[in-house]
Amino acid sequence: MRGELAPSKVITNATFLNSGRKAWTKGNIWIYGDRIVYVGKALPSSDENTEWIDASERYIVPGYIEHHAHPFIAYNPSTFADYALERGTSTVFNDNLIVMMNVDKKKALTLISEMNEGPSSLYWSCRIDPQTETKDEHQVFTPQALEDWLNHPLVVQGGELTGWPKVISGDDTLLHWMEEVLKRNKRIEGHLPGASERTLAQLAILGVTSDHEAISSEEILKRLDAGYTTTLRHSSLRPDLPMLISEIVEEGVTNFNRFLLTTDGSTPRFHEPGVMDQLIRICIEAGVDPIAAYEMSSYNVARHYGIDAHHGMIAPGRLAHLNFLEAVDTPEPVSVIAKGEWIVREGERVYEAKPFPWENYTEKWQPVSWDLSDDDLHFSMPMGIHLVSSVLLKPYHIEVDGAVDDLNASHDESFFAMFDKEGKWRMNTIIKGFSSNIDGLATSFSITGDVTLIGKKKSAMKKAFAVLKEQGGGIVIVQDDEVQFQWAFPHFGVMSDKPMEEVIEEHKQFESVLKEAGYPFEDPLYSIFFFSSTHLPYVRMTSKGIYDVHKKSVLFPTIMR
């Protein structure tokens, strides 16, 4: 409640999704402050301080829930939540990895509490493993830090668990933290690409309760049979939902109670058509009953995470997150109420989001305090990395001469250098497959915040680095000795402070520039971000060196500067 003088709303003549009955029900919905206080046929005896809303021409569903967001893919948690809210997604579960790695623990926990004070409901997942090989992992993932994160009421699960191979092999530390998550009656979400039936069973026994990595109906059914709540993904890297939903409908699946939906940290441009509303539409168009489709992004999520006393239903005691629809099969809302406040009314935004006070929690990404030397761009490594898709890296034997200032544009091999953000170490090699004609790119966009340089010309790489320092993080591209593109990420070097709409347009420009320079795949932003992500095969560039993911060993160590 927001106090005795909080305004009330009464929505009359409502046709609403009743998840208790799995049916559309007619009635009246009373709202007081940020809560639904009554649903039924009755009307209040007094209309003092009450707004009356006739919903006779609308269908009302609970606000949508995105339960698996990575809100640091150029946008930030606050701007993503504001953008999603206007499109009916009023609850978001965020990955805490970037905040955990960059903000003092006490400040970080205050940050997530303050961010939840807006009209969106923002919950968090707590990583129990870092998704990359880092030299300072044990300074970040300390027992006290993990305990305090897991004890926070806005943290609803542990995961996603990318280090599951370590769990299978008996890693005592990860097993301990899985046990701690379960002691708190919270969920563990797996990241289990290609997991066998045996692996799924083992991890289920150890407490993993859900997974979002199925890429076929066969994998979906294996997860259901193993007792998992199974998330169907539609993302910029894996836009699989149309295929997945069609396949499972053809398999005869009619009960969708254990299915959820996610956009899985998609890049900005992917969200231009919407957020969870676009996924619900895909399900309905594939033949899923609309009630089941809406519940995959509302009631099913709330029930799985044990928060259905507050979310996922239009019923007393629940937060007043409501979407008003023109038709049952049209999930894009014409009006949105969140925590009892109008956000959008008949297609017009009526709520103005306030910028989040990041300055209270962190300084903007600081220009690195070191300069490049000639030795920093010395390339004599015998083994390079080959980008064979948007995110997969394989080792390859270097045949081009790296002891030159410029590489020829007739091939797709470029200089590649990664530097510790504090200038302590470097790793130099050749990357094949990224581009055939990019002179110089410098970026701080990485899980660890380290700096990556890519290009055909060392002089252009140096210039891009100098501009990156000056602007304070982000991405800089230099072509023909001119700065062709700049994208500023002042927060931790990975997140913009601009509204989502502007970030989408900047993302389009970035993709256009890179593809004109010969980038051959679909998702250059994730290519850059995942260079150091050891949850992906086959090799990665980490603070320890070129890392063999399968063998869990360093092939070539980093060089101290």
TAHU-V838214 format. One record per pair of residues at least 24 apart in sequence whose C-alpha atoms are under 8 Angstrom apart, sorted by the first residue. I is the first residue (numbers start at 0). J is the second residue. If there is no record, write none. Layout:
i:I j:J
i:I j:J
//
This chain:
i:0 j:31
i:0 j:32
i:0 j:33
i:0 j:34
i:1 j:32
i:1 j:33
i:2 j:32
i:5 j:31
i:5 j:32
i:6 j:31
i:6 j:32
i:6 j:48
i:6 j:49
i:6 j:50
i:7 j:31
i:7 j:32
i:7 j:48
i:7 j:49
i:7 j:50
i:8 j:49
i:8 j:50
i:8 j:51
i:8 j:52
i:8 j:339
i:9 j:42
i:9 j:49
i:9 j:50
i:9 j:51
i:9 j:52
i:10 j:51
i:10 j:52
i:10 j:53
i:10 j:54
i:11 j:51
i:11 j:52
i:11 j:53
i:11 j:54
i:11 j:55
i:12 j:53
i:12 j:54
i:12 j:55
i:13 j:53
i:13 j:54
i:13 j:55
i:13 j:57
i:13 j:58
i:13 j:59
i:14 j:54
i:14 j:55
i:14 j:57
i:14 j:58
i:14 j:59
i:15 j:58
i:15 j:59
i:15 j:60
i:15 j:313
i:16 j:58
i:16 j:59
i:16 j:60
i:16 j:61
i:16 j:290
i:16 j:312
i:16 j:313
i:17 j:312
i:17 j:313
i:18 j:294
i:18 j:298
i:18 j:312
i:18 j:313
i:21 j:290
i:22 j:290
i:30 j:319
i:30 j:339
i:31 j:339
i:32 j:338
i:32 j:339
i:33 j:318
i:33 j:319
i:33 j:337
i:33 j:338
i:33 j:339
i:33 j:340
i:34 j:315
i:34 j:316
i:34 j:317
i:34 j:318
i:34 j:319
i:34 j:338
i:34 j:339
i:35 j:313
i:35 j:314
i:35 j:315
i:35 j:316
i:35 j:317
i:35 j:318
i:35 j:319
i:36 j:314
i:36 j:315
i:36 j:316
i:36 j:317
i:37 j:314
i:37 j:315
i:38 j:313
i:38 j:314
i:38 j:315
i:56 j:325
i:57 j:323
i:57 j:324
i:57 j:325
i:57 j:326
i:58 j:323
i:58 j:324
i:58 j:325
i:58 j:326
i:58 j:327
i:59 j:321
i:59 j:322
i:59 j:323
i:59 j:324
i:60 j:293
i:60 j:313
i:60 j:321
i:60 j:322
i:60 j:323
i:60 j:324
i:61 j:297
i:61 j:310
i:61 j:311
i:61 j:312
i:61 j:313
i:61 j:320
i:61 j:321
i:61 j:322
i:62 j:87
i:62 j:88
i:62 j:89
i:62 j:90
i:62 j:297
i:62 j:311
i:62 j:320
i:62 j:321
i:62 j:322
i:62 j:337
i:63 j:87
i:63 j:88
i:63 j:89
i:63 j:90
i:63 j:275
i:63 j:276
i:63 j:293
i:63 j:296
i:63 j:297
i:63 j:311
i:64 j:88
i:64 j:89
i:64 j:90
i:64 j:91
i:64 j:92
i:64 j:275
i:64 j:296
i:64 j:297
i:64 j:300
i:64 j:311
i:65 j:90
i:65 j:91
i:65 j:92
i:65 j:260
i:65 j:261
i:65 j:262
i:65 j:275
i:65 j:296
i:66 j:90
i:66 j:91
i:66 j:92
i:66 j:93
i:66 j:260
i:66 j:261
i:66 j:300
i:67 j:91
i:67 j:92
i:67 j:93
i:67 j:94
i:67 j:261
i:67 j:262
i:67 j:263
i:67 j:264
i:68 j:92
i:68 j:93
i:68 j:94
i:68 j:261
i:68 j:262
i:68 j:263
i:68 j:264
i:69 j:93
i:69 j:94
i:69 j:263
i:69 j:264
i:69 j:265
i:70 j:94
i:70 j:264
i:71 j:97
i:71 j:264
i:71 j:493
i:71 j:494
i:72 j:264
i:72 j:265
i:72 j:266
i:72 j:267
i:72 j:493
i:72 j:494
i:73 j:266
i:73 j:267
i:73 j:488
i:73 j:493
i:73 j:494
i:73 j:495
i:73 j:502
i:74 j:267
i:74 j:494
i:74 j:495
i:74 j:496
i:74 j:497
i:74 j:498
i:74 j:499
i:74 j:502
i:75 j:494
i:75 j:495
i:75 j:496
i:77 j:114
i:77 j:354
i:77 j:355
i:78 j:496
i:78 j:497
i:78 j:498
i:78 j:499
i:79 j:499
i:80 j:119
i:80 j:121
i:81 j:119
i:81 j:352
i:82 j:498
i:82 j:499
i:82 j:500
i:83 j:273
i:83 j:274
i:84 j:119
i:84 j:335
i:84 j:337
i:84 j:342
i:85 j:335
i:85 j:342
i:85 j:343
i:85 j:348
i:86 j:273
i:86 j:274
i:86 j:276
i:86 j:331
i:86 j:332
i:86 j:335
i:87 j:275
i:87 j:276
i:87 j:321
i:87 j:322
i:87 j:331
i:87 j:332
i:87 j:335
i:88 j:274
i:88 j:275
i:88 j:276
i:89 j:118
i:89 j:119
i:89 j:120
i:89 j:320
i:89 j:337
i:90 j:119
i:90 j:120
i:90 j:121
i:90 j:122
i:91 j:119
i:91 j:120
i:91 j:121
i:91 j:122
i:92 j:121
i:92 j:122
i:92 j:123
i:92 j:124
i:93 j:121
i:93 j:122
i:93 j:123
i:93 j:124
i:94 j:123
i:94 j:124
i:94 j:125
i:94 j:126
i:95 j:123
i:95 j:124
i:95 j:125
i:95 j:126
i:96 j:125
i:96 j:126
i:96 j:129
i:97 j:446
i:97 j:491
i:99 j:139
i:100 j:139
i:100 j:447
i:101 j:491
i:102 j:360
i:102 j:361
i:104 j:144
i:106 j:360
i:107 j:360
i:108 j:148
i:108 j:151
i:110 j:360
i:111 j:153
i:112 j:153
i:114 j:355
i:118 j:337
i:118 j:338
i:118 j:340
i:119 j:337
i:119 j:338
i:121 j:153
i:122 j:153
i:122 j:154
i:122 j:155
i:123 j:153
i:123 j:154
i:123 j:155
i:123 j:156
i:124 j:154
i:124 j:155
i:124 j:156
i:124 j:157
i:124 j:158
i:124 j:159
i:125 j:149
i:125 j:154
i:125 j:155
i:125 j:156
i:125 j:157
i:125 j:158
i:125 j:159
i:126 j:157
i:126 j:158
i:126 j:159
i:126 j:160
i:127 j:157
i:127 j:158
i:127 j:160
i:127 j:173
i:127 j:176
i:127 j:177
i:128 j:158
i:128 j:160
i:128 j:161
i:128 j:162
i:128 j:173
i:130 j:161
i:130 j:162
i:130 j:532
i:130 j:533
i:130 j:534
i:131 j:531
i:131 j:532
i:131 j:533
i:131 j:534
i:131 j:541
i:132 j:531
i:132 j:532
i:132 j:533
i:132 j:541
i:132 j:542
i:132 j:543
i:133 j:541
i:133 j:542
i:133 j:543
i:134 j:542
i:134 j:543
i:149 j:180
i:149 j:183
i:150 j:183
i:155 j:185
i:155 j:186
i:155 j:304
i:156 j:180
i:156 j:185
i:156 j:186
i:156 j:187
i:156 j:188
i:156 j:304
i:157 j:185
i:157 j:186
i:157 j:187
i:157 j:188
i:158 j:187
i:158 j:188
i:158 j:189
i:159 j:187
i:159 j:188
i:159 j:189
i:159 j:190
i:160 j:187
i:160 j:188
i:160 j:189
i:160 j:190
i:161 j:189
i:161 j:190
i:161 j:191
i:161 j:534
i:162 j:534
i:163 j:189
i:163 j:190
i:163 j:191
i:163 j:202
i:167 j:198
i:167 j:201
i:167 j:202
i:177 j:205
i:177 j:206
i:178 j:206
i:181 j:206
i:185 j:304
i:186 j:304
i:193 j:218
i:196 j:221
i:196 j:225
i:199 j:225
i:200 j:225
i:203 j:227
i:214 j:239
i:214 j:243
i:215 j:243
i:215 j:246
i:216 j:243
i:216 j:246
i:216 j:247
i:216 j:250
i:223 j:257
i:227 j:257
i:228 j:257
i:228 j:258
i:228 j:259
i:228 j:303
i:229 j:257
i:229 j:258
i:229 j:259
i:230 j:258
i:230 j:259
i:230 j:260
i:230 j:261
i:231 j:258
i:231 j:259
i:231 j:260
i:231 j:261
i:232 j:260
i:232 j:261
i:232 j:262
i:232 j:263
i:233 j:260
i:233 j:261
i:233 j:262
i:233 j:263
i:233 j:278
i:234 j:261
i:234 j:262
i:234 j:263
i:234 j:264
i:234 j:265
i:234 j:269
i:235 j:262
i:235 j:265
i:235 j:266
i:235 j:269
i:235 j:522
i:236 j:265
i:236 j:389
i:236 j:521
i:236 j:522
i:240 j:278
i:240 j:281
i:240 j:282
i:241 j:281
i:241 j:282
i:241 j:285
i:244 j:282
i:244 j:285
i:245 j:285
i:248 j:285
i:248 j:286
i:248 j:287
i:255 j:291
i:255 j:295
i:256 j:291
i:256 j:294
i:256 j:295
i:256 j:299
i:257 j:299
i:258 j:295
i:258 j:299
i:259 j:295
i:259 j:296
i:259 j:299
i:259 j:300
i:260 j:295
i:260 j:296
i:266 j:524
i:266 j:525
i:267 j:499
i:267 j:502
i:267 j:503
i:267 j:506
i:268 j:503
i:268 j:504
i:268 j:506
i:268 j:507
i:271 j:503
i:276 j:330
i:276 j:331
i:277 j:330
i:277 j:331
i:279 j:330
i:280 j:328
i:280 j:329
i:280 j:330
i:283 j:328
i:289 j:327
i:289 j:328
i:361 j:490
i:362 j:490
i:363 j:471
i:363 j:489
i:363 j:490
i:363 j:491
i:364 j:471
i:364 j:472
i:364 j:488
i:364 j:489
i:364 j:490
i:364 j:491
i:364 j:492
i:365 j:468
i:365 j:471
i:365 j:472
i:366 j:467
i:366 j:468
i:366 j:469
i:366 j:470
i:366 j:471
i:366 j:472
i:367 j:420
i:367 j:421
i:367 j:422
i:367 j:468
i:368 j:421
i:368 j:422
i:369 j:421
i:369 j:422
i:371 j:461
i:375 j:425
i:375 j:427
i:375 j:560
i:376 j:416
i:376 j:427
i:376 j:457
i:377 j:401
i:377 j:402
i:377 j:427
i:378 j:402
i:378 j:414
i:378 j:427
i:378 j:428
i:378 j:429
i:379 j:427
i:379 j:428
i:380 j:427
i:380 j:428
i:380 j:429
i:382 j:428
i:382 j:429
i:383 j:428
i:383 j:429
i:383 j:430
i:383 j:431
i:384 j:428
i:384 j:429
i:384 j:430
i:384 j:431
i:384 j:538
i:385 j:430
i:385 j:431
i:385 j:432
i:385 j:433
i:386 j:430
i:386 j:431
i:386 j:432
i:386 j:433
i:387 j:432
i:388 j:520
i:389 j:520
i:389 j:521
i:389 j:522
i:389 j:523
i:389 j:525
i:389 j:526
i:390 j:525
i:390 j:526
i:390 j:529
i:390 j:530
i:390 j:535
i:391 j:535
i:391 j:536
i:391 j:537
i:392 j:530
i:392 j:536
i:392 j:537
i:392 j:538
i:392 j:539
i:393 j:536
i:393 j:537
i:393 j:538
i:394 j:537
i:394 j:538
i:397 j:429
i:401 j:429
i:404 j:456
i:404 j:457
i:404 j:458
i:405 j:455
i:405 j:456
i:405 j:457
i:406 j:455
i:406 j:456
i:407 j:455
i:408 j:435
i:408 j:436
i:408 j:455
i:409 j:435
i:410 j:435
i:411 j:435
i:411 j:436
i:412 j:455
i:413 j:453
i:413 j:454
i:413 j:455
i:414 j:452
i:414 j:453
i:414 j:454
i:414 j:455
i:414 j:456
i:414 j:457
i:415 j:451
i:415 j:452
i:415 j:453
i:415 j:454
i:416 j:451
i:416 j:452
i:416 j:453
i:417 j:449
i:417 j:450
i:417 j:451
i:417 j:452
i:417 j:540
i:418 j:449
i:418 j:450
i:418 j:451
i:419 j:449
i:419 j:450
i:419 j:542
i:420 j:448
i:420 j:449
i:420 j:450
i:422 j:560
i:423 j:559
i:423 j:560
i:424 j:542
i:424 j:557
i:424 j:558
i:424 j:559
i:424 j:560
i:425 j:557
i:425 j:558
i:425 j:559
i:425 j:560
i:426 j:540
i:426 j:544
i:426 j:545
i:426 j:556
i:426 j:557
i:426 j:558
i:432 j:518
i:432 j:519
i:433 j:517
i:433 j:518
i:433 j:519
i:434 j:513
i:434 j:516
i:434 j:517
i:434 j:518
i:434 j:519
i:435 j:516
i:435 j:517
i:435 j:518
i:436 j:516
i:436 j:517
i:437 j:477
i:437 j:478
i:437 j:513
i:437 j:516
i:437 j:517
i:438 j:476
i:438 j:477
i:438 j:478
i:438 j:479
i:439 j:463
i:439 j:476
i:439 j:477
i:439 j:478
i:440 j:464
i:440 j:474
i:440 j:475
i:440 j:476
i:440 j:477
i:441 j:467
i:441 j:474
i:441 j:475
i:441 j:476
i:442 j:467
i:442 j:472
i:442 j:473
i:442 j:474
i:442 j:475
i:443 j:472
i:443 j:473
i:443 j:474
i:443 j:492
i:443 j:493
i:444 j:472
i:444 j:473
i:444 j:474
i:444 j:492
i:444 j:493
i:444 j:527
i:444 j:528
i:445 j:492
i:445 j:493
i:445 j:527
i:445 j:528
i:445 j:529
i:445 j:530
i:445 j:531
i:446 j:528
i:446 j:529
i:446 j:531
i:446 j:532
i:447 j:531
i:448 j:491
i:448 j:492
i:448 j:493
i:484 j:509
i:484 j:512
//
